[in-house]
Amino acid sequence: MLSIKLFPRALTATKSTLKCNGTNQHFFIIERPILLYEKELSVSRQLSRVHYLSHKITCGLKVKLPKDYSARELIAKVRNYFLPYGTINYQEYFDDMIYFIFDDYDSVDRIVLEKNAHRIKGIQLIVEKLRIPKDRRTIVTSDVIEYCIHVTNLPNDVNGNELSDIFRIDVANILIRPYNELQHHLVENNRTSRPVEVWIKDIGSNEVLQKLVNEKNGYCLRGCQIQCQVIRAPVNYFDFCKSYQEGKCSFSIGCRKKHIQCVEPIECRNTRCWYGHDQRRVIRSDRPNFTREDGYRVRISNFPPNVTRPEIFKRLWLRFFQNQSHLLVFNENDPSLPTIAYATNEKSLAFAKDLIHAWHDQTFSRDQPYIMQCQLEMDVDYYNSKIAISHAIISQQLHSSTPSVISSINSGAVRLTAAREQMQRPQSHAPFSGECRKQDQQLTSLALPNSWSLVDNLNVLTHSDSLYSIIDRTDSNRRALLKIYSTISDRSSRLRVERHRLALQRLAKVEGVPELIDCNYEKSMVNQNSWKKLWLITEEPKGTRLDVYLSKELRNFEDKMIIILELINLVEKIHRCGVVHRNLVPSKIYVEPYISTENGKEFHLQPIDFDFAHLINSSYKIQKINNTNLLPLIANQVTNNFYIPVEFEVEPLNNDDIDEEKESKQPERQSPTIDTGFICAILFWMITYHEPKAPHCVLENSQLMEDTLNLATNGCSWKIHCMKNHLQLIFDRAFDKKQQQQQRWSIDTLKYQIRFLLEVLNSMKEQDVTIENKSIIPSNESFIRLASWISLMKEEFIRYYSRFGLVHWSNNEKNQWSSYSTTVKNTDLLNIDKIQYPIKFEANQRENGDKIQIIVYIKINEATIVDLPIGNWHEKEIGTMHEIFLRELTIFCQLLL
């Protein structure tokens, strides 16, 4: 089947879709472009909803091979295999995936339609459509010159719609630097008035642009003869992908940030080159200095009269635009002026364009059919809203205690703001001035290794340890972190510096762990009289300490979950190398935000300080001091003001835990679940702004959790219920002292829970869940009633999920029932598109008898079972319970697929 859709500007506030079958498909495809009333139609094949991005037109394709095969070795063969489908403009290999950009989106559709038929010498190729920025047709190199049209001599109040009509182009391709209205009234630093400027970008080759300039130059617009010329497109470095600069962009061609490849991706030695490089490049580029005007914004106008701020925020909510802390509204209380909104502080041009395509020429609501108008602007420090408003007032909107409309109407935000203001950051040991002077004197007497020199005294970690920022005198761009331990005779220092060194050596290839540069431990063991202090130098972590970052930056719930997921991924890599950190507090994690992909903000994390890490299967022994006059000190315990894991509540983590002769006798103190407990504690702290010391289930914490979810979901009741149950499960299993070691969170099961929460948060306004009017079988027998609940749940799921794909439960042999006391269990196999998932239902009649607890377990593999805590329900609430269950299981199945 073929689907035909009109481009957004084809009809005002109207979208049309035509469908055809058979040979007509071939006609429509080969005859493109097809015009209707001089408007181009978007023509694509109709794909089944079981295909990812079935509703999207894209030139991007992702190809995955089975784990036993290397994608890198097969790039050429895979490319040759897909060439008959159409021209390939670009290909890229990353993380065992091959990414292609085809010249024609129909090539991708035809490949996906035949997804089960793609094999190379018996190897199954797994294909999937990939969302890429609309204008991306290839990845160019830095020697390819990009051109644009520069337009000047325009009326001060020119708008994007006028220019779109004049140049006959998409309004999203017109970038405006607006005229400053405030300069009629204000004089800032003797700054002269700067006229409005426009850049028209991403519409064609130099020849196409020149033809358009020849046609439009001198056009008279409200008495102004506009001037046009083709120029080299300005390079906006804030639009570049930082991860791609280092060859590490996990989103590859799908990244919303700009990708331009350096002509010397490996050998480039320019530290001010911000183009894309290979991971093998040795030199690292600096980041350019950005100003407050480095970015884009979208201006939205033509709202209905008397529209309220809550109505605007609700209308502009998008799945990929949920963080509305940078959405500003003007003139809402002045009926004589038009209401204007700005989506500010966008660092990705592709993302800003997506916002325009989502809002522009769309009706505000059915009841108020005003057509919203958008234009793309540089994010300058003034706003043309026909009012003289200073930037300081705008800052109040961004950083006030009620940063969004929801917080102004919900008392929950007030509680959260108060909790955040009272939040006590996990404190490092702050030095007294005398201690600082003492440390500086110690550093002065310490001969720094090689070419390093002191930059700054960061802090005193303990009474004997301190951190310094140092710089390489031969390369001013190279900084490092120097940790100085106490005297060499101190047993604690010897144990910790050696453990830190060995851990970093194991983690040398893990991205996100600071690189070990130098350490004097082995040298000191050879000549003990030459060294008074033990020290270790590592790569300086990027960004800000997590505790400091969250105390200064107001992050939304989704950002916090993304940080936690990134932390889980990093800790998972650390565990694979046989290292358990065991002291993962916020003050030992550095975070650096950056803009990328459709999710908006991403975060790069780096943990530090592996002094007390456990090394799995370690066979080293600490070297002994030969000087008998140097006596070892008593084992010092770790001072942790943030969170004490259950494993260390009786006896805190101490030097014996890193002494090879003693630590092997205490396996419960070496478990990777210690790190997952810390991750859960950080999550709890992020949500409630309380350190996870008091019971996590007290009323105040529970209320703050619900307030957070209410703001994050815009008050969606089923999302709040679902997410609160899962968060409660996460904290119960992490903090409950009664939990057995094997029942605590593994890194894999915790990751599924966090991914699920993000999926629920970002789930679209899907079709309404309608439940057939059924009730459980009335009976005095507990088994019959509970089994009836489970049967109805399974039946309703098949009926609901069948709209998304082929689904059925197993035959009777796999469908097994069991019961004891007031609990009924059912195990079965769920078959979705030929993939089987073992699922167990558990229904338990609560002790008071008026509620039933429902839990669903999904077995991913032998080591990973994921819980879906559906909750406790009265029998009369069976309809609501079914709705929650259907949504949860559907979202999780889609997550798996």
N, C-alpha and C positions, 0 to 999 in steps of 0.2 A: 504494500500500500504506500501511496505517496502523500505527503503532507505539504501543504502550501500555506505559508504564513506571510502576512504583510510586515515589512519593516516598520519600526516604531513610528517613523514620520510619514508613513504612507497615507494614513487616514487619521484625522484628528480624533483622539480619544476612542478609537475603534480598532479592534483586532479581528481579522477574519481568517478562517482556516478552511481550505478545500481539501477533499480527499479523492483519490482515484485509484483504480486497480488495473491490473493487466498491462497491455501494451502501451496504454497512455502514460505509464511511468517513464518509459524509455523516451517518449516524445518530450515530456517536460524537462527531463534531465539534460538531453543533448541540445535543447533549444535555449538554454539559459544564456544571458539573462532574459527574463520574461517581464514585460512591462504591463501594468494595468493602470490606466489613467495617468500615464507618464510616471508612474511609481514602480520601482523594481520590487518584484516578489521574491521572497526567500523560499526556495523549493528544496525539499529534502524528502528522503524516504521515511515512511512511518515505521519506527522500530518498536518492538514489544517492550513493555515497561520492565521486563526482567533485565534488560540491558542497562548498564549504568549510563547516565546522561542521555537516555533515549530521547528526551525532549529537547536536547541542545544540538545546535549546529557547531561543529568544531573541526579544525584541521589537525588536531593533536591525537596521537595514538600511543598507548603504552603497551609494551610487549614484555611478558614475564615468562621465564623458562623454569622448568622443574629444578629443584634444589641441586640435583646431581650434575647440572650443566652450567658452564660459565657463559654468561651472556656476552662478555667481552670477546671471547673467542669466536662467537657466532654472529657478530655484528654484520659482517659482509654478506654472509649467507642469508641472514634474515632480511637484510635490505634487498638483495636480489630476488628473494621470494616475493616481497610485497611490491616490487616495481611494476609488475603487470597491472596493478590496480590504479596506478597513476604516478605522477612526478613527485619525488620526495625532495623537499627543499632543504631539510636539515635533519640530522640524526645525532643522538647523544646517548652515552652510556653512563649510568650512575646507579650504584647500589644494586647490582645484578638485574637492572632493568634497562631496556632499550626504548628510547623515546624518539618518535618521528613527528615531523611537521610536514604534512602533505600539502600540495598546491591546491587541491580541490577537496572540500569537505565530503563530497560524495564518495571519494575513495575510502575514507574512514567508515562511512555507513555501510558500504558493500563488504568491507572486511569484517565488521562486527556482525553483520547478518549471517556470515558464514563462520562464526567464531569457533565452532566445534570441528571445523574441517582443516584447520591450519596445522600442518605437520611438516617437519623437515627430517627426513630419514628416521621416521618413527617418533621424533620428539614433538610433543604437543606444545604449541605456542598459545599462551593464554593472552588474549587481546582485550583491550578495554579503551573506550573513548576517554580522552583527557581534555579537561577544560583548560584552554589557554586564552590569554588576552586577545580580544577581537582583532586588533590590528597586527598581531604577530604572525608573520608568514615565514620567517626564518630567524636565525640568530646571526647578526652581522658582526664583522670584525671592526676593530677601532680605526682601520684605514679606509673604511667605507664612509663616505661623507653623506650625511643626511641633510636634506634641505627643507625649508619651510617658507611660508609667505609672511613677511613682516608688513603690517598695515598701520599707517599713521595718519595724522591730520583728520582725526575723527571727531564727531561731536562728543562733548564730555559725558553725555548721558546715553551713549550708544549701548545697545544690548546685543546679546548673542543671537536672539531670534532674527533681528534685522540683518545681521551679517550672514546668518545661515540662509536666509532667503536671497540675499544678493549673490553670494558665492555658490549657492545650490549645494551645500555640504551639510553634513551632520553637525548639529550644534555642539556636540561633545568634542569635536576636533578644533574648536575655536577657543584659544586661551587668551584671556583678557587681563591686562593689568589696569585696573580701573583708575579713573581720575579721583583725586582726593577732595571730597566736598569740604572737609574740615579746613582746608587752606584758604577758604573764603573768610574764615573767622580766626584762625590760629596761625601763629608763626612759630615754628619749631626749629631752633638752631639755625635761623636764617635760611631755612630750606626753601628754595624756589619751587613754584608749581611745576609738577611733572605731568605732561599730557598723557591721555590714555593711549595705550599700546595694545596691539593684537598680534598674536602669532597663530597661523593656520598650519596645523601639523598633521602628518600621517594620512595624507590623501593621495599620494602618488609620487611619481618620479620627478626629476628636475624638469624634464620636458613638459609634463602635465602641469606642473606649477607655473612654468614660464608662460604657457598658453593661457592659463587662467589670469595671470598678472596682466598680460597684454590686453585681455578682454575687459578687466575691471579697473585698471589704473585710471584715475581721473573721474571715477563715478561720483556723481553728486548726491550726497546724503545730507539732507536738511541744511543745505547751504555750504557744506564742506566738500571739497574735492579730495576724496581719499587718495592716499599715496600707497602704492604696493610695490614691493620688490622681493625677488627670491634671494634668500640669504642662507648661509649655513645655519642649521638648527642649533640654538643655544644648548650647551651641555649643562644639565642640572644634576649635579653629583648626588643630591639627596634622593634622586629617583633611581639610583643604581642599587642593585642587590649586593649587600655586604657579603653574604654567604657565597654568592657566585664569584665575587672578587677573589675568594680563597679556594674556589673550586669545590665548595661543599654545600651547594644549594640542593636540599633534599627534594624540592618541588620541581626541579629541572625546568623544562620548557613551560610548565604550568604556572610558574611564579609570576605574580602580578608586578613585581619590581622589574626594572629594566635590565636586560641581559645584553651586554655588548662584549665580545671576546677580544682580549688583547692579541696583537699580532705575534707577540712572543709569550705565549701562555706559561712557559716553563722557565725561560732564561731571562725574563724581564727583571731588571734591577732598579727600576724607577720606583722609589718609595711613595711617590705621589701619583702613581698610576692606579686608577680606581676601576679599571675594566676587569673583565673576568679572566682568571688564571687557572692553571692546573694545580691540583693538590700537591704535586711534586715540586712546585716553586719554593725556593729556599727563602727569598726575600719576602717580607710582609709589608704591605702598604699601610701608610697612616690613613686615618679617616680625615676628610676635609673638615674645616671649621664651618659650621652652619650658622646662619643667622635666624632670627625669629620669623623672617619672611620666606624662608626656604621651605616651600610646600605649596599645596594646592587647596582650594576650597570650592564648594559648590553653592551658588546662590539660588535659592528657591523663592519664587514669588507667585502672585496671583492666587492667594488664598481667599476663601470666602470672607465677607465682612463679619466682624465680631467673632472670628474664630478664636478659640482659647489655646493657650499653650499646651495643655494636656492633649487636646485634639490633634495639634500639629505633631507632637512627639509620637502619638499613637499611629498617625497616618504615615509618617516617615520611617516607622520601624520596618526593618528588613532582616531577613535571616542573616545576611552578612554585614548588617549595620545595626548591631544591638547596643554597642557602647555609644550612648548619645551624650556623653559628657562634654563633647566638643561641638554640640549642636546649639547654636545661638538663635534667639528670636528677638526681633525688634518691633516696636510700634504696636504691641498687642493691646495696649490700653489707650491708644489714641485713634479714634475712629476717623480722624481727618487724614491720616497717613496710611499707606498700604503696609500690611504686615509682611515682614521679610524674615526669612530664615537662612542661616549659613551653616553648612557642614564644613568645619574648619580642620586644619592641622592634618591634612592627608598628604602623605609622603609618596604615594604611588599614583602616577597619572592614570594607569589602567583602572585602579580602584575608583578614582574620582569619576572616570567615564562610566563605570558600571552604575554608580549612584545616579548619574544623569539619565542613563537609559532606563533605570527603574522608576524614576519620578517624572521625567519631562513628558509633557503632553498627556499626562494621566489625570483623570478626574479625581478631585479631592474625596468625594464620597457620592453615593447614589442620591442622597438627600440634598447634597450641595455640589452640583455638577460644574464646579469651577475647574478649568484646565490649568494645572500647575506648570510653571515655566522655570527652566533651569539654565544657568550658564556657568562655564568653567572660568575660575579666576585664580590669579596668583594670590597666595595667602598673605597679603600685605597687612600692615598694622592699622588700617582704618577701614571703615565700613560705610558704603553708600546706601543709607537708608532714609535719606532726606531729614536726618536729625543730626545735631551736633553732639555726638556721644564720644567720650574719650576712651582710650584704650584701657585705662584703669577700671572703668565701669565694666568693660567687657571681661576683664580678668576676674571681676567678682562673680560673673556668671559661671566662669570656668572653675573657680576654686572656692566657691562659697560652701558653707556647710550643707547646703541643699543643692547639689550640682545638677540635678535633673528634675524634670517635671514630676516624676513619680515621687521623688523625695519630698516635694512641696505639698503633696496631698496624702502622704502616708507617714504616720508617726513612727513607723519602723525605721525610717531613715534617720530620724532624730536620735533614736536609741543607738543605731550603728555609728553615727557621727560621734556621739558621746563616748562610746566604747573605744573608737579609734583614737580620739584625743587623749584618752586615759591609758592607751596601750603602752605597756612597758616593753621596750625592745630588749631582747636578750643581751645582756650587758657583757662586754669583755671586761677584763680587770683594768679599770681606768687608773693610770699612774698618778701618783702625787708628783708635784714639781720636783721634789728631791729625788724621787726615783728616776724621773726623766733625765735629770742632770747626771745621775749615776750611770744610766745606760749610755748617754752620750760620751761620758768619759771612757766607758768600757769599749765603745766603738772606736774611739780615737786611738786607744792602745792596741786595737785589733788590726792586724795587717790584712786589709781586704784582698781577696784573691784576684790575680791577673789585673785587668784594667778597670775594675769596678770602683765607683766612688759614691758617697752618700748623697741622697736626694732629700729624704724626709724620714723622720722618726714616726712610725705609724702608731704603735701602742705597745704597752707592756702586757704580755700575755699572762705571765705568772710572776712570782717574785724573782724568778731566775731567767725567764725567756722573754725575748722582745723581737719585734718585727721592724724591718727597715726597708724603704724603697731605695734601690740603688740604680745607677745608670752606667752604661758602658762608655768609657771615655773615648773609645775609637768609633762608636756609633751612637750618636745622641738619640736615635729613635729606639734604641734597645734598652728597655728597663727590666728590672727583675726584683724579686722579693727575697730579702735576706732574713733568715730566722736564726737568731743567736741563742744557743742553749747555755745552760750554766756550766760550771767548770767540768773538766773532763773526768774528775774523780767522782762526779755525781752519777750514781747508778741509774737514776731516772733519765738523765740526759743521754747516756749511752744507749739505753734501751730504746728510747723514743726516736732519736735521730737515725739509728740503724733501721728501725721499723718503718719510719717515714721514707727513707732512701729505698729500701727494698720494695715497698708498695709502689712508689713512683716508677721504679724500674719495670715492674710488672705491667704498669698502666701506660707505658711509653707511647703506645699506639692508639690509646683511647682519646678520641677528640673530646675536649671539654675538661681534661685533667691537666693541670699545669705541668709543663715539661721540667724535668730535673736538669739543672745546668751544672751544678758542682756541689761537692760535699767533702768535708775534711775528715770524715770518720775514719776511713781506712788509713789515711796519712797519719792521723793521730795515734793509731794503734802501732804503727811502725816506730814513730819517734814521739813518745808521750811527753817528753820534757819540752818539746818545741811548741806545744799548743796549750793555751790556757782555756780556750773556749771551743765548744763544738758549734759548727754552723752548717747551714744547708741553704743553697740558692736555687730558687725555682723561677720559672717564667711568671711574670707579674700577671695576676688575674685581671680580666677585662671587666669593666662595668662597676657596679656598686654592690656592697654587701646586701644580702636579701633583707635583713632586719632594717637597715637604714633606708633601702629603696621603698619598702612598703610603708614606712612611717612618713615618707615625704611624698610619695606618689599615690594618688587615689585610683586604684585599679578596680575594674569591675569583676564580677564573679567569673566570667568566662576567662579573662586574663589569668586569674589565679589558678583556675583549673588547668590552663595550658602550661603554666609554670610547673605545677605538680606533675603533669604528664611528662614534660621534658625532664624533670628531675627523676622520675621513674625510669625513663629510657636511659638516662645517664648511669644511674645506679645499677641497672640491669647489665650494662656493658662492663661496669666495674666488677660486678659479681662473676661474670663470665671469665674474668682474668684471675679469679681466685682471691679477691680482696673484699673484705667487709669493713666499711668505714668505722662504724660503732659510735660515732660522736657527731652525727650529721645535724647540727643546729644551724639556725639561720645566719648566725654570725660567721659561719665557716662555708657559706655558699655565696658566690658572686653571681649577679644577674645583669645581663646587658640586653635591653630591648632593641628590636629592629623590625622594620616593616617588610613584610613579604606576603605573597599568596593571598587568596581570597579570604582567609581568616583574619586578615588585618595584621595585628601585632604578633610577632613571635619573640621568643626569648632564648638567649644563649646563656647556659649555666656553667659554672666552674666550681667544684668543691675544692677546699684546701685542707691542709693539716691532717695527714694520715698517721700521726704519731702513735695512735692507739688502735690502728687497724689490725684485723686478724688476717693472716695469710694462710689460706687453705693449702694443705699439703706442703707446708714449709719444712725445710730440712736444715736451716741454718742454726748456728749457736752464737750467742753473743761473745765477743772476744773479751778476755779477762785483762784486768790491769795488773802489770807486773810489779809496780811500785807498791810495796806493802804498807807504805805510810799513807796511801790514799785509800781511805775506807769507804765502802759503798754505803749509801744512805738508805733510810727506810723507804719502802714502797709508797709513793705518793698517789693519792686518788685523784680522778678527774673532777674538777669543779664545774658543774653544769647547772646553771640557773634557769635553764629553759625546760628540759624534760628529762626525766629519769626513766629509762625503759624498765619494764617489769623485771627483766633479767638482772638488773643491777640495783634493785630497790633494797635488798638485804645487804649486799656488799657492793659498793660503788666500783665502777671501772677503775682499775689501778695498774701499777707497773707489773704486777704478777700476771696480768692478762696479756702482756707482750713479752713475757719471759718464757722462752721455748721449753724450759724444763718444767714449768708449772701450768702453762695454759692448756696443754693437751688434756689435762685432767678435768676440764670444765667445759664440755661441749656445748651446754646450753648458753654459755656466754660468748659463743662464736657464731651463732646462727645468723644467716642473712636476714631473717625476720626482724632482727634488731634494727636494721636500716629501714625496713618497711614501717616499723613502728615510729621511727623518727619522721618519716614522710607523712604518716597520718597525723602526727603531732603538729607538723608544720601546716598541714591543711586545716586542722582545727583552729590553730592560731590565726591563719589568714581569714577564716570565716567569722570567728567570734571576737577577734582582737584580744582574746584571753590566752594566757599561757596554759598549756594543758597539764595543770597540776591538780586543780580541784576536779571533782567528778564531772565528766563531760556531759552528763545527762541532767544536771541541775536545771531548774526552771529558767534562770537567766540565760544560760548558754543555749538552751533549746529555743527560747524566744528570739535571740539574736540570729540563730541559724534560719529560723522561719522568716525573719525580716529580710535577711540576705536573699533568700530564695524568692521572696515576694517581689523584690526589686528586680532581680535577675530575669524573672519570667513574666514580668508585667502583670502579675497577679493571676496567672493561669493556675487554676486549682489542681488539675490533675498532675501538672508538672511539679508543683510544690509538694503534693502528697508523695509522688514517686521519688523525687530527689531527696526529700527529707528521710524517707525510709532507708534509702541506700547510704546516705551519709551516717545515719544512726548505726547501720550495720557495720560500716567501715570503722567507726570509733569504738563500738562495742567489742569488735574482734581485736582491735589494736590495744585497747587500754584495760580490758577486763582481766584481772589477775587470775581468774578461775580458768581461763582458756589454756588448753594444753599447747605446748610448743608447736606441734604439728598442725594445730588448728589456727594458728596465727596467719597473717597475710603472707603469701608468697608474692614475689614481685610480679609474676604473671597474672595472678588472680586480681591483685590490686589494680594493675593496669587496665584490665577489662572493666572494672567498676568505674574508674575515672573516665575511660573512653565512653562508657555507656551514659554517664552523667552529661558529658558534652553533647552526645547525640540527642538526649532528651531536651537539653537546653536549646539546641539549634534545630529541633524538629519543626518542620513547616506546619502551617495550619491545614493538616491533612483532612481527608474526608471525615465527616462526622461518624463516630462509632455508634451504630444502631444495634441494640440488643433485642433479640426476639423475646417476647413476653413469656418466659419460662420460669418455673420455680423448681426447687429441689423436691425430691420425693418425700412426702411426709411420713415419718416413721419414728418410733421410739428407739429404734436400733441406731446407735451412733455410726456404725460402719455404713449403713445404707444411706444416711443423710450426707455423710462426708464424701462417700464415693459418688453420690449424685452431683455434688458440687464440682468435683474434679471432672466428671464426664461432661457436664455442661460447659465447663471451661474449654475442654479439648474440642468439643463440637463447635462452639462459637469461634474458636481460633481458625479452624479450617474454613468456615464460612466467610470470615472477615479477610483472611490473608489470601484467599484464592484470587482476589482482585490484583494482587501483585505477582503471583507466579503459581506454578504447580506445587501443591502441597497435600500431604496426607499422612496419617499416622500408620504405624506398622500393622501387620496382621496379628492374630490373637497370640501367636507364640511369643512375641516380644512384648506384648501388653500384659504386664504382671501386676497383681495386687497383693498387698499385705496389710495387716493391721495389728495393733496392740494397744490395749487400754482405750484411750480416746483419740488415737492417731491412726490415720489411714494413709498409706503410701501407694503410689502407682508409678511404675517405670515403663517407658515406651520409647520408640524411635520416631522422631519427627523427620520426614523426608521432604526437603525443599529443593526443587530443581535437581533431583538425583543426588543430593548431598544429605547424609544422615547425621542427626544429632541425638545422642541419648539424653533423655529428659526424665527427671523424677519430680513428681508432685507430692507434696506433703501437706495434709490438712489435719489440723489439731484443734479439738474442742477445748477451749480455755477452761480453767478450773471453775470459774464462776458460771460457765455453761451458756452464757448469752452471746459469746463471740467465737468466731472460728478464725484461726491463724492459717494463712496460706503462704507457703514458700515453694518456689520452683527452682530446681537445680539443673543447670545445663552443663554437660560434660564436654569440654573442648578437646582434651586429650587425657592421658592417664594421670598427669600431674596437675591438671587444671580443671576445676569445677567452679562455675560461676553461679552465685546465688541471686535470685530475683525475689526480694522480700515484698510480696504483694500486700501484706498488712493484716490487720485484725478487723473482722467485719461481722455485723449482725446479719442474720439470715435475710432480713428484709432489705438489706443493702446489696443483694446479689447482683443487681444491674450495674451499680457503680463499681463493684469489685471486678466484674467482667470487663468493664471499660478500661480500668487500670491495667488489668492483666493483658488484654489484647494489645494495648499500646506498648506496654513494656516488652512483651515477647516479640512483637513485630519489629520494634526498634532494634532489639538485640539481634534478631535474625538478619536484619539488613546490615547491621554492623559486621556480622560474621561473613556475610556474602560480599 
